[in-house]
């Protein structure tokens, strides 16, 4: 591995300020510094390794977010935000930001990070400088310890009673003096040690480079310290931390050696290493260990070019529901059972790891084809056909698997894990729940990341708008209501429908804020329109996330109070999915909303898997029949289905609205089915508030 000083000497920049900074790092004691290329650490100074409490082999080729929690305290994704900062600095800007790292030993590291852009062999690299933001870690200037002023007799007594072993030898390596700790640690008396050669306690089979380093340091600097092995009187060996200094007193050469038994420290290090390598819940290798195993597998595959390797990224389908319904203790037991089932039934030449949450990863080697890997994946999926039993409760889970191949897709561990993760998210939406990575997935993932970034700023940039569509009485075409539809108007003028971005708002958690804003704006607008049509109502779409929010009823109450809109003028449209996700919670919320005087409508009715038995028990005022049924009114079966749903509404004594009405023929057919309402392009397209007012209330204004 290239030394840190060599890496620094190879860095170049066209900016004088960066060259000046580089010279400072080369001339004085540097703060913790690391070199980043392609989102990986490729070098670090000793201060950085000490800061992150790790060794070089555990740091090099790691990613900055490997030492970070998944989510920062700001709520940002560590992976997403780290990439943004690296990309910003790679454009040539010195970039500063505060970050929360976690050392390899689990220590919290609040840190100020500064990224400096440089060139290394014409490639873009970044120097990351780490500055601790923890006040308790700041060093203080120490005063003189005063030892140089004490009498020699007192110093001799201090050495004699020192807890560390101390012995003094002459130039021929004969022991001249020892302290009590030396005798206690090595098991010899002072009489046995004094006059003996140091061979009595030293082991001579140290590596040649260690011996050479010792001799060189003593000769050039007069001191050396490092880890060695020592011998006890019973022949047993033990690790020791040794410090040796060469002194010349009155033309006589002496060597003063101090050492301590570090056996317990080594045992603790071994235990900590094991904890750092394995998941505490399941005992499986963790992300850090997995990357080591994956790097080994990649090397072995390179030596066998006719073979193929695969990274399989598994995510458990339905695990969140188990956590929500039965608690995290049951969820942990399920993860342990999944781990045990994977280990017991796992294929040969496969390594299993748990990356966190309900995500597991398998590394498979020595495969001959994609077909073989696909067959192995289906074998793993079959493990979930049998339910998991906990406390006499049968719990059913599925899994989605994304697969990245090496060397076909990449030969880098981080890249393979990222590609398999991307494939897994696509697999969750596919019928088979099993997909190999392809470039299209990566493009979609990048587009999604870009869209998420835009969405985070869209509200502050006033890019969200409301469009309004009429709801009419099918008998007389009179306006009876308005549906408020959320739109995203991008800077280029393109308008995005809610169905294309609301799922992303849910994913980021922004939908609660945007949803309340939309409800507020729609209610304020309806208050204005009721001046022209006093019985008019406004329909606002509510997502399952909003409905399940603990404060949703209070949010609706605040909107009604601030907008001064009567509660009976507000209709909240919910989907069938919202009724099925958390039925008890949703029922309580709907009853509370009804108590306010708000109306409830089931949106897109018939498009999902409705639980008809629940409709009679829920406080529902209206069914909005999905637009797909209006499109099939010209077909006998489509007509019968639509009639059946209208009859259901009539049997429940609630109103109905048929969505998607686009032709006169569809309207006439619906008129004959019963008294109800219609919505669709035949009656009017969604419009902004000004255009809606002009088209629907201009006559009233004139009058």
RAUR-V217360 format. One record per backbone hydrogen bond with DSSP energy under -1.0 kcal/mol. CO is the residue of the C=O (numbers start at 1). NH is the residue of the N-H. E is the energy in kcal/mol with one decimal. If there is no record, write none. Layout:
CO_NH_E / CO_NH_E
This chain:
3_7_-2.1 / 4_8_-2.4 / 5_9_-1.9 / 8_11_-1.2 / 12_119_-2.3 / 15_19_-1.9 / 16_20_-2.6 / 17_21_-2.0 / 18_22_-2.4 / 19_23_-2.2 / 20_24_-1.9 / 21_25_-2.0 / 22_26_-1.4 / 23_27_-1.4 / 24_28_-1.6 / 32_130_-2.3 / 33_45_-2.1 / 34_128_-3.4 / 35_42_-3.0 / 36_126_-2.2 / 37_40_-1.1 / 40_37_-2.8 / 41_61_-3.7 / 43_35_-2.7 / 45_49_-1.8 / 46_50_-2.4 / 47_51_-2.2 / 48_52_-2.3 / 49_54_-2.3 / 52_104_-2.6 / 56_59_-1.4 / 56_60_-2.8 / 59_62_-1.9 / 62_41_-2.9 / 63_66_-2.1 / 64_67_-1.1 / 65_68_-1.2 / 67_102_-3.6 / 70_78_-2.5 / 72_75_-2.3 / 76_72_-2.8 / 77_81_-2.8 / 78_82_-2.3 / 79_83_-2.1 / 80_84_-1.8 / 81_85_-2.4 / 82_86_-2.5 / 83_87_-2.6 / 84_88_-2.3 / 85_89_-2.5 / 86_90_-2.3 / 89_92_-2.0 / 95_115_-2.9 / 97_113_-3.0 / 99_111_-3.3 / 101_109_-3.0 / 103_106_-2.0 / 107_103_-2.7 / 109_101_-2.4 / 110_133_-3.3 / 111_99_-3.2 / 112_131_-2.1 / 113_97_-2.1 / 114_129_-2.7 / 115_95_-1.8 / 116_127_-2.8 / 118_125_-2.4 / 119_12_-2.0 / 120_123_-1.7 / 123_120_-2.7 / 125_118_-2.6 / 126_36_-3.1 / 127_116_-2.6 / 128_34_-1.8 / 129_114_-2.0 / 131_112_-3.1 / 134_137_-1.5 / 135_138_-1.3 / 146_149_-1.5 / 147_150_-1.5 / 151_155_-1.7 / 152_156_-2.4 / 153_157_-1.8 / 154_158_-2.0 / 155_159_-2.2 / 156_160_-2.0 / 157_161_-1.9 / 160_180_-1.4 / 165_259_-2.2 / 166_179_-1.5 / 167_257_-2.8 / 168_176_-3.7 / 168_177_-1.4 / 169_255_-2.5 / 170_173_-2.0 / 173_198_-1.5 / 174_170_-1.6 / 175_195_-2.9 / 177_168_-2.3 / 179_183_-1.4 / 180_184_-2.6 / 181_185_-2.8 / 182_186_-2.0 / 183_187_-1.9 / 186_233_-2.4 / 189_193_-1.5 / 190_194_-2.7 / 193_196_-2.1 / 196_175_-3.0 / 197_200_-1.7 / 198_201_-1.5 / 198_202_-1.6 / 201_231_-2.4 / 207_211_-1.9 / 208_212_-2.8 / 209_213_-2.2 / 210_214_-2.3 / 211_215_-2.5 / 212_216_-2.4 / 213_217_-2.4 / 214_218_-2.5 / 215_219_-1.9 / 216_220_-2.7 / 217_221_-2.7 / 217_222_-1.5 / 222_246_-3.3 / 224_244_-3.2 / 226_242_-2.9 / 228_240_-2.9 / 230_238_-1.8 / 232_235_-1.8 / 236_232_-2.5 / 238_230_-2.7 / 239_262_-2.1 / 240_228_-2.7 / 241_260_-1.3 / 242_226_-2.2 / 243_258_-2.9 / 244_224_-2.2 / 245_256_-2.7 / 247_254_-3.3 / 249_252_-1.6 / 252_249_-2.6 / 254_247_-3.1 / 255_169_-2.4 / 256_245_-2.3 / 257_167_-2.4 / 258_243_-3.0 / 259_165_-2.1 / 260_241_-1.9 / 262_266_-2.6 / 263_267_-2.2 / 264_268_-2.3 / 265_269_-2.5 / 266_270_-2.4 / 267_271_-2.2 / 268_272_-3.0 / 269_273_-2.7 / 270_274_-2.2 / 271_275_-2.3 / 272_276_-2.3 / 274_278_-1.4 / 277_286_-2.3 / 279_283_-2.1 / 284_279_-3.7 / 285_354_-2.0 / 286_290_-3.1 / 287_291_-2.1 / 288_292_-1.2 / 289_293_-2.4 / 290_294_-3.0 / 291_295_-2.3 / 292_296_-2.1 / 293_297_-2.2 / 294_298_-2.4 / 295_299_-2.0 / 296_300_-2.3 / 297_301_-2.2 / 298_302_-1.9 / 299_303_-1.2 / 304_307_-2.3 / 308_367_-2.5 / 309_406_-2.3 / 310_364_-2.9 / 311_404_-2.2 / 312_362_-2.4 / 313_402_-2.3 / 314_360_-2.1 / 315_400_-2.4 / 317_398_-1.8 / 318_322_-1.2 / 319_323_-2.2 / 320_324_-2.7 / 321_325_-2.5 / 322_326_-2.9 / 323_327_-1.5 / 327_331_-1.8 / 328_332_-2.6 / 329_333_-1.7 / 330_334_-2.3 / 331_335_-2.1 / 332_336_-1.9 / 333_337_-2.2 / 334_338_-2.7 / 335_339_-2.4 / 336_340_-2.5 / 337_341_-2.6 / 338_342_-2.5 / 339_343_-2.5 / 340_344_-2.7 / 341_345_-1.9 / 349_365_-1.6 / 351_363_-2.4 / 353_361_-2.9 / 356_359_-2.0 / 358_316_-1.3 / 359_355_-1.7 / 360_314_-3.6 / 361_353_-2.4 / 362_312_-3.1 / 363_351_-2.2 / 364_310_-2.3 / 367_308_-2.5 / 369_373_-1.6 / 370_374_-3.0 / 371_375_-2.2 / 372_376_-2.1 / 373_377_-2.1 / 374_378_-2.2 / 375_379_-1.8 / 376_380_-1.9 / 377_381_-2.4 / 378_382_-1.8 / 380_383_-1.3 / 381_384_-1.6 / 382_385_-1.6 / 388_395_-3.1 / 390_393_-1.4 / 393_390_-2.4 / 395_388_-3.1 / 398_317_-2.0 / 400_315_-2.0 / 401_435_-2.1 / 402_313_-3.2 / 403_437_-2.7 / 404_311_-3.1 / 405_409_-2.4 / 406_309_-2.7 / 412_416_-2.5 / 413_417_-2.4 / 414_418_-2.1 / 415_419_-2.5 / 416_420_-2.7 / 417_421_-2.1 / 418_422_-2.2 / 419_423_-2.5 / 420_424_-2.1 / 421_425_-1.9 / 422_426_-1.5 / 423_427_-2.3 / 424_428_-1.8 / 433_401_-2.5 / 435_403_-2.0 / 438_441_-1.0 / 438_442_-1.1 / 439_443_-2.2 / 440_444_-2.5 / 441_445_-2.7 / 442_446_-2.6 / 443_447_-2.4 / 444_448_-2.5 / 445_449_-2.4 / 446_450_-2.4 / 447_451_-2.7 / 448_452_-2.9 / 449_453_-1.9 / 450_454_-2.1 / 451_455_-2.9 / 452_456_-1.8 / 454_457_-1.1 / 454_458_-1.1 / 457_461_-1.8 / 458_463_-2.7 / 459_462_-1.7 / 463_489_-2.9 / 465_487_-2.8 / 467_485_-3.5 / 468_687_-2.1 / 469_483_-2.7 / 471_480_-2.5 / 471_481_-1.7 / 472_678_-2.5 / 473_477_-2.5 / 478_473_-2.4 / 481_471_-2.4 / 482_539_-3.5 / 483_469_-2.0 / 485_467_-2.9 / 487_465_-2.7 / 488_496_-2.8 / 490_493_-2.6 / 494_490_-2.8 / 496_488_-2.1 / 497_500_-1.6 / 498_501_-1.5 / 498_502_-3.1 / 501_505_-2.0 / 502_506_-2.4 / 503_507_-1.9 / 504_508_-2.0 / 505_510_-1.4 / 505_511_-1.3 / 510_514_-2.5 / 511_515_-3.1 / 512_516_-1.8 / 513_517_-2.1 / 514_518_-2.6 / 515_519_-2.2 / 516_520_-2.4 / 517_521_-2.5 / 518_522_-2.5 / 519_523_-2.3 / 520_524_-2.2 / 521_525_-2.2 / 522_526_-2.3 / 523_527_-1.9 / 524_528_-1.1 / 525_529_-2.0 / 526_530_-2.3 / 528_531_-1.3 / 529_532_-1.7 / 529_533_-1.8 / 533_536_-2.0 / 537_482_-2.3 / 538_571_-2.8 / 539_484_-3.0 / 540_573_-2.8 / 543_547_-2.3 / 544_548_-2.0 / 546_549_-1.1 / 549_552_-1.8 / 551_555_-2.0 / 552_556_-2.3 / 553_557_-2.3 / 554_558_-2.4 / 555_559_-2.1 / 556_560_-2.4 / 557_561_-2.2 / 558_562_-2.7 / 559_563_-2.5 / 560_564_-1.5 / 566_569_-1.8 / 567_570_-1.8 / 569_538_-2.8 / 570_599_-2.3 / 571_540_-2.7 / 572_601_-2.5 / 573_542_-3.0 / 574_603_-3.5 / 577_581_-1.7 / 582_586_-2.7 / 583_587_-2.5 / 584_588_-1.9 / 585_589_-2.0 / 586_590_-2.8 / 587_591_-2.3 / 588_592_-1.9 / 589_593_-2.2 / 590_594_-2.5 / 591_595_-1.7 / 593_598_-1.7 / 599_572_-2.7 / 600_621_-3.0 / 600_622_-1.4 / 601_574_-2.7 / 602_624_-3.1 / 604_607_-1.9 / 605_626_-2.4 / 608_610_-1.2 / 611_614_-1.7 / 614_617_-1.1 / 618_620_-2.3 / 621_655_-1.8 / 622_602_-2.3 / 623_657_-2.7 / 624_605_-3.1 / 625_659_-2.3 / 626_629_-1.7 / 627_631_-1.5 / 630_633_-1.3 / 632_635_-1.8 / 635_639_-2.5 / 636_640_-2.1 / 637_641_-2.3 / 638_642_-2.1 / 639_643_-2.3 / 640_644_-2.3 / 641_645_-1.9 / 642_646_-2.1 / 643_647_-2.5 / 644_648_-1.8 / 645_649_-2.1 / 646_650_-2.4 / 647_651_-2.6 / 648_652_-1.9 / 649_654_-2.6 / 655_623_-2.1 / 656_677_-2.0 / 657_625_-2.4 / 658_679_-2.2 / 661_682_-2.4 / 663_667_-1.7 / 664_668_-2.4 / 665_669_-2.1 / 666_670_-2.1 / 667_671_-2.1 / 668_672_-1.1 / 670_673_-1.2 / 676_474_-2.1 / 677_658_-2.5 / 678_472_-2.5 / 679_661_-2.1 / 680_683_-1.2 / 680_684_-1.5 / 687_468_-3.4 / 688_692_-2.6 / 689_693_-2.4 / 690_694_-2.1 / 691_695_-2.4 / 692_696_-2.0 / 693_697_-2.5 / 697_701_-1.9 / 698_702_-2.1 / 699_703_-2.7
